[in-house]
Amino acid sequence: MNPEAKIYVAGHRGMVGSALVRRLQKAGYTNILVRTHAELDLLDQAATHAFLAREKPDFIFIAAAIVGGINANNTLRADFIYQNLMVEANLIHGAWLAGVQRLCFLGSSCIYPRDCPQPIKEEYLLTGPLEPTNEPYAIAKIAGIKLCESYNRQYGTQYFSAMPTNLYGPNDNYDLAKSHVLPALIRKAHEAQQRGEKELVVWGSGKPKREFLYVDDLADACVFLMEQGVADSFYNIGAGTDVTIRELAETVMSVIGFSGKIVFDTSKPDGTPRKLLDVSRLGDLGWKASTPLREGLALAYRDFLARAGH
């Protein structure tokens, strides 16, 4: 990737896309191509294909997606499968039509079977049933991986996929109806502290274990992979360690300075019991995450306060 290469980041206003733009700018890339949803609707196949044919980017990062936590995934099932399938298909096929040889597709660790051996290796894909609460989203992301693999095999492109673990950081979504567990905890703990409450209600039992990766580390890994020239594969991207939801809530409370008691609402679903990615394939190439959880949480909370006007 030379510094003047034209690099299209799809979904640049989201948490992942904005992190990719920051990382590319930091590395000295000067020709970064972006479009807002108002400027380009990626669900519109004709518009997407025309845009790619006109601009002919050298590299593409697909970070555009409709995303959410357990509640959003479970209730907006049609939206999650249809919109994600359409966006990735329009972009990947459009990239091939426009002669784009190098592309990075962003997926999710929810592609793996619900009851995977831990830590989860890339080869465990399609070896068992998915977690029911986010199955539509997972199937859309699996389709994206297979689209990249199929275009590589049939047309000789170099499209690869990156499967991140649970992400957090600047530009996260703090809408409690749609957010993932960590931004939801940040908002709930902050608001509980502001109201002088004595308890923090957390969904589920607190026992499931989750891995969390600061989003700028993900962006660094994606750019690293693109610069390495990898192709025809997909890579787990994670921190390599996990914590229980109870431990996560306690760390969030510590960062925010909220000293109340945690109350678990066991009427709410836990989701997958454990989800830790095996990151040795990426590690063998020489990359590993660099932001410790507590440090990343402090940065995320600072971003939350700035966006909330505090």
ZAKE-576226 format. One record per residue (C-alpha): residue in one letter; x, y, z. Coordinates in steps of 0.5 Angstrom, whole numbers. Layout:
% residues N
@nunu->a&xx->X&yy->Y&zz->Z
...
% end
This chain:
% residues 310
@nunu->m&xx->0&yy->0&zz->0
@nunu->n&xx->3&yy->6&zz->-2
@nunu->p&xx->2&yy->13&zz->1
@nunu->e&xx->-2&yy->16&zz->-5
@nunu->a&xx->-7&yy->9&zz->-6
@nunu->k&xx->-14&yy->11&zz->-6
@nunu->i&xx->-17&yy->7&zz->0
@nunu->y&xx->-25&yy->7&zz->1
@nunu->v&xx->-27&yy->6&zz->8
@nunu->a&xx->-35&yy->4&zz->8
@nunu->g&xx->-38&yy->6&zz->14
@nunu->h&xx->-33&yy->11&zz->16
@nunu->r&xx->-38&yy->14&zz->21
@nunu->g&xx->-39&yy->8&zz->25
@nunu->m&xx->-34&yy->6&zz->31
@nunu->v&xx->-30&yy->1&zz->27
@nunu->g&xx->-30&yy->5&zz->20
@nunu->s&xx->-28&yy->12&zz->24
@nunu->a&xx->-22&yy->8&zz->28
@nunu->l&xx->-20&yy->5&zz->21
@nunu->v&xx->-20&yy->12&zz->18
@nunu->r&xx->-16&yy->15&zz->24
@nunu->r&xx->-11&yy->9&zz->23
@nunu->l&xx->-10&yy->10&zz->16
@nunu->q&xx->-9&yy->18&zz->17
@nunu->k&xx->-4&yy->16&zz->23
@nunu->a&xx->0&yy->12&zz->18
@nunu->g&xx->1&yy->17&zz->13
@nunu->y&xx->-5&yy->15&zz->8
@nunu->t&xx->-7&yy->21&zz->4
@nunu->n&xx->-12&yy->19&zz->-1
@nunu->i&xx->-18&yy->16&zz->4
@nunu->l&xx->-25&yy->16&zz->0
@nunu->v&xx->-31&yy->16&zz->5
@nunu->r&xx->-39&yy->17&zz->3
@nunu->t&xx->-44&yy->19&zz->8
@nunu->h&xx->-51&yy->15&zz->8
@nunu->a&xx->-54&yy->21&zz->5
@nunu->e&xx->-49&yy->21&zz->0
@nunu->l&xx->-49&yy->14&zz->-2
@nunu->d&xx->-54&yy->8&zz->0
@nunu->l&xx->-50&yy->2&zz->0
@nunu->l&xx->-57&yy->-2&zz->0
@nunu->d&xx->-58&yy->1&zz->-7
@nunu->q&xx->-54&yy->-4&zz->-12
@nunu->a&xx->-54&yy->1&zz->-18
@nunu->a&xx->-51&yy->7&zz->-14
@nunu->t&xx->-46&yy->3&zz->-10
@nunu->h&xx->-44&yy->-1&zz->-17
@nunu->a&xx->-43&yy->6&zz->-20
@nunu->f&xx->-40&yy->9&zz->-15
@nunu->l&xx->-34&yy->4&zz->-15
@nunu->a&xx->-34&yy->4&zz->-22
@nunu->r&xx->-33&yy->12&zz->-22
@nunu->e&xx->-28&yy->12&zz->-16
@nunu->k&xx->-24&yy->5&zz->-18
@nunu->p&xx->-21&yy->5&zz->-11
@nunu->d&xx->-14&yy->1&zz->-10
@nunu->f&xx->-16&yy->-2&zz->-3
@nunu->i&xx->-23&yy->-3&zz->1
@nunu->f&xx->-25&yy->-4&zz->8
@nunu->i&xx->-32&yy->-6&zz->9
@nunu->a&xx->-34&yy->-3&zz->16
@nunu->a&xx->-41&yy->-2&zz->14
@nunu->a&xx->-46&yy->-6&zz->17
@nunu->i&xx->-53&yy->-6&zz->22
@nunu->v&xx->-50&yy->-8&zz->29
@nunu->g&xx->-53&yy->-9&zz->36
@nunu->g&xx->-53&yy->-13&zz->42
@nunu->i&xx->-57&yy->-19&zz->44
@nunu->n&xx->-64&yy->-15&zz->44
@nunu->a&xx->-63&yy->-11&zz->38
@nunu->n&xx->-61&yy->-18&zz->34
@nunu->n&xx->-66&yy->-22&zz->37
@nunu->t&xx->-72&yy->-17&zz->35
@nunu->l&xx->-70&yy->-14&zz->29
@nunu->r&xx->-68&yy->-21&zz->26
@nunu->a&xx->-70&yy->-19&zz->18
@nunu->d&xx->-67&yy->-12&zz->18
@nunu->f&xx->-60&yy->-15&zz->21
@nunu->i&xx->-60&yy->-21&zz->16
@nunu->y&xx->-63&yy->-17&zz->10
@nunu->q&xx->-59&yy->-11&zz->10
@nunu->n&xx->-52&yy->-14&zz->12
@nunu->l&xx->-53&yy->-19&zz->6
@nunu->m&xx->-55&yy->-13&zz->1
@nunu->v&xx->-49&yy->-8&zz->3
@nunu->e&xx->-44&yy->-14&zz->3
@nunu->a&xx->-46&yy->-17&zz->-3
@nunu->n&xx->-47&yy->-10&zz->-7
@nunu->l&xx->-40&yy->-8&zz->-4
@nunu->i&xx->-36&yy->-14&zz->-6
@nunu->h&xx->-39&yy->-16&zz->-13
@nunu->g&xx->-38&yy->-8&zz->-14
@nunu->a&xx->-31&yy->-8&zz->-12
@nunu->w&xx->-30&yy->-14&zz->-17
@nunu->l&xx->-34&yy->-11&zz->-23
@nunu->a&xx->-29&yy->-4&zz->-22
@nunu->g&xx->-23&yy->-8&zz->-22
@nunu->v&xx->-21&yy->-8&zz->-14
@nunu->q&xx->-16&yy->-13&zz->-13
@nunu->r&xx->-15&yy->-12&zz->-5
@nunu->l&xx->-21&yy->-12&zz->0
@nunu->c&xx->-22&yy->-13&zz->8
@nunu->f&xx->-29&yy->-15&zz->10
@nunu->l&xx->-31&yy->-14&zz->17
@nunu->g&xx->-35&yy->-20&zz->20
@nunu->s&xx->-36&yy->-22&zz->28
@nunu->s&xx->-34&yy->-27&zz->33
@nunu->c&xx->-42&yy->-29&zz->33
@nunu->i&xx->-40&yy->-33&zz->26
@nunu->y&xx->-38&yy->-39&zz->30
@nunu->p&xx->-42&yy->-45&zz->33
@nunu->r&xx->-46&yy->-43&zz->40
@nunu->d&xx->-42&yy->-49&zz->44
@nunu->c&xx->-35&yy->-48&zz->41
@nunu->p&xx->-29&yy->-51&zz->44
@nunu->q&xx->-25&yy->-45&zz->47
@nunu->p&xx->-21&yy->-41&zz->45
@nunu->i&xx->-24&yy->-41&zz->38
@nunu->k&xx->-20&yy->-43&zz->32
@nunu->e&xx->-22&yy->-40&zz->25
@nunu->e&xx->-23&yy->-48&zz->23
@nunu->y&xx->-29&yy->-48&zz->28
@nunu->l&xx->-33&yy->-44&zz->23
@nunu->l&xx->-39&yy->-48&zz->21
@nunu->t&xx->-38&yy->-54&zz->25
@nunu->g&xx->-45&yy->-53&zz->29
@nunu->p&xx->-51&yy->-49&zz->31
@nunu->l&xx->-51&yy->-42&zz->32
@nunu->e&xx->-53&yy->-38&zz->38
@nunu->p&xx->-60&yy->-37&zz->36
@nunu->t&xx->-61&yy->-30&zz->39
@nunu->n&xx->-56&yy->-27&zz->33
@nunu->e&xx->-57&yy->-33&zz->28
@nunu->p&xx->-59&yy->-28&zz->22
@nunu->y&xx->-53&yy->-23&zz->23
@nunu->a&xx->-48&yy->-29&zz->24
@nunu->i&xx->-51&yy->-32&zz->17
@nunu->a&xx->-50&yy->-25&zz->14
@nunu->k&xx->-43&yy->-25&zz->16
@nunu->i&xx->-41&yy->-32&zz->14
@nunu->a&xx->-44&yy->-31&zz->7
@nunu->g&xx->-39&yy->-25&zz->7
@nunu->i&xx->-33&yy->-29&zz->9
@nunu->k&xx->-36&yy->-34&zz->3
@nunu->l&xx->-37&yy->-29&zz->-2
@nunu->c&xx->-29&yy->-26&zz->-1
@nunu->e&xx->-27&yy->-34&zz->-1
@nunu->s&xx->-31&yy->-35&zz->-8
@nunu->y&xx->-29&yy->-29&zz->-11
@nunu->n&xx->-22&yy->-30&zz->-10
@nunu->r&xx->-22&yy->-37&zz->-12
@nunu->q&xx->-26&yy->-36&zz->-19
@nunu->y&xx->-23&yy->-29&zz->-20
@nunu->g&xx->-16&yy->-29&zz->-17
@nunu->t&xx->-18&yy->-23&zz->-13
@nunu->q&xx->-15&yy->-22&zz->-6
@nunu->y&xx->-21&yy->-21&zz->-1
@nunu->f&xx->-20&yy->-23&zz->6
@nunu->s&xx->-24&yy->-23&zz->12
@nunu->a&xx->-23&yy->-20&zz->19
@nunu->m&xx->-27&yy->-23&zz->25
@nunu->p&xx->-26&yy->-19&zz->31
@nunu->t&xx->-29&yy->-20&zz->38
@nunu->n&xx->-33&yy->-16&zz->42
@nunu->l&xx->-31&yy->-9&zz->41
@nunu->y&xx->-31&yy->-2&zz->45
@nunu->g&xx->-28&yy->5&zz->44
@nunu->p&xx->-30&yy->12&zz->41
@nunu->n&xx->-36&yy->13&zz->37
@nunu->d&xx->-39&yy->7&zz->40
@nunu->n&xx->-47&yy->6&zz->41
@nunu->y&xx->-50&yy->8&zz->48
@nunu->d&xx->-57&yy->7&zz->46
@nunu->l&xx->-59&yy->2&zz->51
@nunu->a&xx->-64&yy->-1&zz->46
@nunu->k&xx->-59&yy->-3&zz->41
@nunu->s&xx->-52&yy->-3&zz->45
@nunu->h&xx->-48&yy->-8&zz->46
@nunu->v&xx->-46&yy->-10&zz->53
@nunu->l&xx->-40&yy->-6&zz->55
@nunu->p&xx->-43&yy->1&zz->52
@nunu->a&xx->-49&yy->-1&zz->56
@nunu->l&xx->-46&yy->-2&zz->62
@nunu->i&xx->-42&yy->5&zz->61
@nunu->r&xx->-48&yy->9&zz->60
@nunu->k&xx->-52&yy->5&zz->66
@nunu->a&xx->-46&yy->6&zz->71
@nunu->h&xx->-45&yy->13&zz->69
@nunu->e&xx->-53&yy->15&zz->70
@nunu->a&xx->-54&yy->11&zz->76
@nunu->q&xx->-48&yy->15&zz->79
@nunu->q&xx->-51&yy->21&zz->77
@nunu->r&xx->-58&yy->20&zz->80
@nunu->g&xx->-54&yy->17&zz->87
@nunu->e&xx->-57&yy->10&zz->86
@nunu->k&xx->-54&yy->5&zz->90
@nunu->e&xx->-55&yy->-1&zz->85
@nunu->l&xx->-53&yy->-3&zz->78
@nunu->v&xx->-58&yy->-8&zz->74
@nunu->v&xx->-54&yy->-12&zz->70
@nunu->w&xx->-57&yy->-17&zz->65
@nunu->g&xx->-56&yy->-24&zz->66
@nunu->s&xx->-53&yy->-28&zz->71
@nunu->g&xx->-46&yy->-25&zz->70
@nunu->k&xx->-43&yy->-31&zz->69
@nunu->p&xx->-41&yy->-31&zz->62
@nunu->k&xx->-34&yy->-30&zz->60
@nunu->r&xx->-33&yy->-25&zz->54
@nunu->e&xx->-27&yy->-22&zz->51
@nunu->f&xx->-26&yy->-15&zz->49
@nunu->l&xx->-22&yy->-11&zz->44
@nunu->y&xx->-21&yy->-4&zz->44
@nunu->v&xx->-23&yy->-1&zz->37
@nunu->d&xx->-17&yy->2&zz->35
@nunu->d&xx->-13&yy->-4&zz->36
@nunu->l&xx->-18&yy->-8&zz->31
@nunu->a&xx->-16&yy->-2&zz->26
@nunu->d&xx->-9&yy->-3&zz->27
@nunu->a&xx->-10&yy->-11&zz->26
@nunu->c&xx->-14&yy->-10&zz->19
@nunu->v&xx->-9&yy->-5&zz->16
@nunu->f&xx->-3&yy->-9&zz->18
@nunu->l&xx->-6&yy->-15&zz->15
@nunu->m&xx->-8&yy->-11&zz->8
@nunu->e&xx->0&yy->-8&zz->9
@nunu->q&xx->2&yy->-16&zz->9
@nunu->g&xx->-2&yy->-17&zz->3
@nunu->v&xx->-6&yy->-23&zz->6
@nunu->a&xx->-11&yy->-26&zz->2
@nunu->d&xx->-16&yy->-32&zz->1
@nunu->s&xx->-17&yy->-33&zz->9
@nunu->f&xx->-20&yy->-30&zz->15
@nunu->y&xx->-17&yy->-28&zz->21
@nunu->n&xx->-19&yy->-28&zz->28
@nunu->i&xx->-18&yy->-21&zz->32
@nunu->g&xx->-18&yy->-21&zz->39
@nunu->a&xx->-14&yy->-19&zz->46
@nunu->g&xx->-13&yy->-26&zz->47
@nunu->t&xx->-16&yy->-26&zz->54
@nunu->d&xx->-23&yy->-26&zz->57
@nunu->v&xx->-27&yy->-24&zz->63
@nunu->t&xx->-34&yy->-25&zz->66
@nunu->i&xx->-39&yy->-20&zz->66
@nunu->r&xx->-39&yy->-19&zz->73
@nunu->e&xx->-32&yy->-18&zz->73
@nunu->l&xx->-33&yy->-13&zz->67
@nunu->a&xx->-38&yy->-9&zz->71
@nunu->e&xx->-34&yy->-8&zz->77
@nunu->t&xx->-28&yy->-6&zz->72
@nunu->v&xx->-33&yy->-1&zz->69
@nunu->m&xx->-36&yy->2&zz->76
@nunu->s&xx->-29&yy->3&zz->78
@nunu->v&xx->-27&yy->7&zz->72
@nunu->i&xx->-33&yy->11&zz->73
@nunu->g&xx->-32&yy->12&zz->80
@nunu->f&xx->-39&yy->8&zz->82
@nunu->s&xx->-39&yy->5&zz->88
@nunu->g&xx->-46&yy->1&zz->88
@nunu->k&xx->-48&yy->-6&zz->89
@nunu->i&xx->-49&yy->-10&zz->82
@nunu->v&xx->-56&yy->-14&zz->82
@nunu->f&xx->-56&yy->-19&zz->76
@nunu->d&xx->-63&yy->-19&zz->72
@nunu->t&xx->-63&yy->-27&zz->71
@nunu->s&xx->-70&yy->-26&zz->67
@nunu->k&xx->-65&yy->-23&zz->61
@nunu->p&xx->-61&yy->-28&zz->57
@nunu->d&xx->-54&yy->-29&zz->58
@nunu->g&xx->-53&yy->-31&zz->51
@nunu->t&xx->-47&yy->-36&zz->49
@nunu->p&xx->-43&yy->-38&zz->55
@nunu->r&xx->-36&yy->-37&zz->53
@nunu->k&xx->-33&yy->-33&zz->47
@nunu->l&xx->-26&yy->-33&zz->47
@nunu->l&xx->-22&yy->-33&zz->40
@nunu->d&xx->-16&yy->-36&zz->39
@nunu->v&xx->-11&yy->-31&zz->36
@nunu->s&xx->-5&yy->-35&zz->34
@nunu->r&xx->-6&yy->-35&zz->26
@nunu->l&xx->-6&yy->-27&zz->27
@nunu->g&xx->0&yy->-27&zz->32
@nunu->d&xx->4&yy->-32&zz->28
@nunu->l&xx->4&yy->-26&zz->23
@nunu->g&xx->7&yy->-22&zz->28
@nunu->w&xx->1&yy->-18&zz->31
@nunu->k&xx->-2&yy->-17&zz->38
@nunu->a&xx->-7&yy->-13&zz->41
@nunu->s&xx->-4&yy->-7&zz->46
@nunu->t&xx->-9&yy->-4&zz->50
@nunu->p&xx->-11&yy->-7&zz->56
@nunu->l&xx->-18&yy->-7&zz->58
@nunu->r&xx->-18&yy->-2&zz->64
@nunu->e&xx->-14&yy->3&zz->60
@nunu->g&xx->-19&yy->2&zz->54
@nunu->l&xx->-25&yy->3&zz->58
@nunu->a&xx->-22&yy->10&zz->61
@nunu->l&xx->-21&yy->12&zz->54
@nunu->a&xx->-28&yy->10&zz->52
@nunu->y&xx->-31&yy->13&zz->58
@nunu->r&xx->-28&yy->20&zz->56
@nunu->d&xx->-31&yy->19&zz->49
@nunu->f&xx->-38&yy->18&zz->52
@nunu->l&xx->-37&yy->24&zz->57
@nunu->a&xx->-35&yy->28&zz->51
@nunu->r&xx->-41&yy->26&zz->47
@nunu->a&xx->-46&yy->27&zz->52
@nunu->g&xx->-43&yy->34&zz->53
@nunu->h&xx->-40&yy->33&zz->60
% end
